[in-house]
């Protein structure tokens, strides 16, 4: 059985990027990003990594600092040295003791249920209005 080696995008410590990043694979950030990041893979923000912007990805391991909102489709892991300031929208969450998180947390299932309830209420209201 062959294992496919997917290349890892990486920004090293000491590098500062100003602008948005979009990638289809996994990404490791040990430098500083002044912008948003959108991935179809896993994001690792290393212990020297800083993101000043929003994040959208499949999975995320935050070891460093994020100042912005996170939307993670699967698992968000906040390690003990993580510093996150912003709202998170996640499916699963793991927080180690020592991690700092300031913001609101919403689960994707909760959001889906709320959207479905709002859609049902709107449909019922439209139905009642049509009957009048």
Helices and strands as residue ranges (DSSP letters): E 9-11, E 16-18, E 21-23, E 27-29, E 32-34, E 37-39, E 42-45, E 50-52, E 55-57, E 59-62, E 65-67, E 70-78, E 83-85, E 88-95, E 100-102, E 105-107, H 108-131
